[in-house]
Amino acid sequence: MEKFKKEIPFLAIALIPFVYLIYIWNRLPEKVPMHWNGAGEIDRYGDKKELVAVLLMLVGINYFVFLLIPYVDPKQKLQNMGNKLNIMRMILTLFMSALALFILYSVEQKNSNPGFVFVIIGLLFAFLGNYFKTIKPNYFIGIKTPWTLENEEVWKKTHELGGKLWFVGGLLMALTFVLPNNIQFYTFMGITAVITIIPIVYSYRIFNKIKNQ
């Protein structure tokens, strides 16, 4: 019973987009916008029932993954994070629900500002980067390369660098909303590539350095 009480805040936040979808369901036409290009223009329509799948992928998967991973983590390292894991889970649930609500609102209004999506995702990257140094080696959360999973020191150093990159990169992503629509997407993808590739390469180099020592 105590565990269920602790789940109530997470479940309540995760259900908000589903409640909103029920609220607007009858106002939606059978065919609704399902995708926008980088300029914010609709380039695909689909059945409104697809929105249920969108919410399940964004909010549902996030909720159930974080619910289950502490119990299936073979090294039980996530349990050692204590309340920090719950804080991370709460923030991620809030971000995913906010993103889902924005998508539903955009579908209802047939209008989307891609800059707002980049702000949400950028702030999420910045938040995760801030928490990287507290994440213990595991198979579910963090920069999981063969080299970080092989050596705890490599994991630690990679996440120290990766955390700084993700924090700064996330803030830069959020700032792309001031750019013209036609270059927002490419700037966002460029930042994403940089903060993803550098930690992977760094983990390989630091692993070889430690191995040679």
C-alpha positions in Angstrom: 0.0 0.0 0.0 2.9 2.4 0.8 4.5 1.8 -2.6 1.2 2.5 -4.3 0.9 5.8 -2.4 4.4 6.8 -3.6 3.3 6.0 -7.2 0.2 8.3 -7.1 2.1 11.6 -8.0 3.9 9.9 -10.9 0.7 8.3 -12.2 -1.3 11.4 -11.9 1.1 13.5 -13.9 1.4 10.7 -16.5 -2.4 10.6 -16.9 -2.9 14.3 -17.5 -2.3 14.1 -21.3 -4.7 11.2 -21.6 -7.3 13.1 -19.7 -6.8 16.1 -22.0 -7.1 13.9 -25.1 -10.4 12.6 -23.8 -11.5 16.2 -23.3 -10.8 17.3 -26.8 -11.6 14.0 -28.6 -15.0 14.9 -29.9 -13.7 18.2 -31.2 -11.0 16.5 -33.3 -11.7 15.5 -36.9 -11.1 11.9 -37.9 -7.9 13.0 -39.7 -5.5 15.2 -37.7 -2.0 16.6 -38.2 0.5 14.0 -37.1 3.8 15.5 -38.2 5.3 18.9 -38.9 8.5 19.7 -40.7 11.3 21.9 -39.4 9.6 25.0 -40.5 6.4 24.1 -38.5 4.4 23.1 -41.6 2.1 20.1 -41.5 3.5 17.4 -43.8 1.4 14.3 -42.7 -2.1 13.7 -41.5 -3.3 10.5 -39.8 -6.2 8.9 -37.9 -6.8 10.6 -34.6 -6.6 7.2 -32.9 -2.8 7.4 -33.6 -2.7 10.0 -30.8 -3.3 7.3 -28.3 -0.1 5.5 -29.5 1.8 8.8 -29.4 0.9 9.3 -25.7 1.8 5.7 -24.9 5.2 6.1 -26.5 5.9 9.4 -24.9 4.4 9.1 -21.5 3.5 5.5 -21.0 6.9 4.0 -21.8 8.7 6.5 -19.7 6.4 5.8 -16.7 6.7 2.0 -16.9 10.4 1.9 -17.7 11.2 3.9 -14.6 8.8 1.9 -12.6 10.5 -1.4 -13.5 14.2 -0.7 -14.0 15.2 -0.6 -10.3 13.9 -4.2 -10.0 15.6 -5.5 -13.1 19.0 -3.7 -12.8 21.4 -6.7 -12.4 23.9 -4.7 -10.4 21.3 -2.9 -8.3 23.2 0.3 -8.7 20.2 2.5 -9.4 18.8 1.6 -5.9 21.9 3.3 -4.4 20.9 6.6 -6.0 18.1 6.9 -3.4 15.9 9.9 -3.7 17.9 11.3 -6.6 16.4 8.6 -8.9 12.9 9.6 -7.8 13.7 13.3 -8.5 15.0 12.4 -12.0 11.9 10.2 -12.6 9.6 13.0 -11.5 11.3 15.6 -13.7 11.3 13.3 -16.7 7.6 12.5 -16.2 6.8 16.2 -16.1 8.8 16.9 -19.2 7.2 14.0 -21.2 3.7 15.0 -20.1 4.4 18.7 -21.0 5.7 17.6 -24.4 2.6 15.3 -24.9 0.3 18.2 -24.0 2.0 20.5 -26.4 1.6 17.9 -29.2 -2.1 17.5 -28.5 -2.6 21.3 -28.4 -0.8 21.6 -31.7 -3.0 18.9 -33.2 -6.1 20.6 -31.9 -5.1 24.0 -33.2 -3.5 22.6 -36.4 -0.5 24.8 -35.6 3.0 24.0 -34.2 5.9 26.1 -33.1 8.9 23.8 -33.4 10.9 26.2 -31.3 8.8 25.3 -28.3 9.6 21.6 -28.7 13.3 22.5 -28.9 13.0 24.4 -25.6 11.4 21.4 -23.8 13.9 18.9 -25.2 16.8 21.3 -24.5 15.9 21.9 -20.9 15.5 18.1 -20.5 19.0 17.6 -21.9 20.3 20.3 -19.5 18.6 18.6 -16.5 19.9 15.2 -17.4 23.4 16.6 -17.8 23.2 18.1 -14.4 22.4 14.6 -12.9 25.0 12.6 -14.9 27.6 12.7 -12.2 25.2 11.1 -9.7 24.2 8.2 -11.9 25.8 4.9 -10.9 27.0 2.4 -13.6 24.0 0.6 -14.9 22.5 -0.8 -18.2 19.5 1.6 -18.4 20.3 5.3 -17.7 23.4 7.3 -18.8 26.1 7.0 -21.5 26.2 3.3 -22.1 29.1 2.3 -24.2 31.1 -1.0 -24.0 33.9 1.0 -22.3 31.8 2.8 -19.7 30.1 -0.5 -18.8 33.4 -2.3 -18.6 35.2 0.1 -16.2 33.7 2.2 -13.4 36.4 4.9 -13.6 35.6 5.3 -17.3 31.9 5.6 -16.5 32.6 8.3 -13.9 35.0 10.4 -16.1 32.7 10.0 -19.2 29.7 11.2 -17.3 31.6 14.1 -15.8 32.4 15.3 -19.3 29.1 14.3 -20.8 27.2 16.0 -18.0 28.9 19.3 -18.7 28.3 18.9 -22.5 24.7 18.0 -22.1 24.0 20.8 -19.7 25.6 23.5 -21.9 24.2 21.8 -25.1 20.7 21.6 -23.6 20.7 25.3 -22.8 21.9 26.1 -26.4 19.1 23.9 -27.7 16.6 25.8 -25.7 17.9 29.1 -27.1 17.4 27.9 -30.7 13.8 29.1 -30.5 15.1 32.7 -31.3 16.5 31.4 -34.6 14.5 31.4 -37.9 12.4 28.3 -38.3 14.4 27.1 -41.3 17.6 26.7 -39.4 16.3 25.8 -35.9 16.1 22.1 -36.8 19.6 21.9 -38.3 21.1 23.8 -35.3 19.3 21.5 -32.9 20.5 18.3 -34.7 24.1 19.7 -34.9 24.2 20.3 -31.1 22.7 16.8 -30.5 25.4 15.2 -32.6 28.2 17.0 -30.8 27.1 16.2 -27.3 26.4 12.6 -28.3 29.6 11.8 -30.3 32.2 13.5 -28.0 31.4 11.4 -24.9 31.4 8.2 -26.9 34.8 8.9 -28.4 36.1 10.2 -25.0 35.0 6.9 -23.3 36.9 4.9 -25.8 40.1 7.0 -25.4 40.0 7.1 -21.6 39.4 3.3 -21.5 42.5 2.6 -23.7 44.5 5.0 -21.6 43.6 3.2 -18.4 44.1 -0.2 -20.0 47.6 0.7 -21.2 48.5 2.0 -17.7 
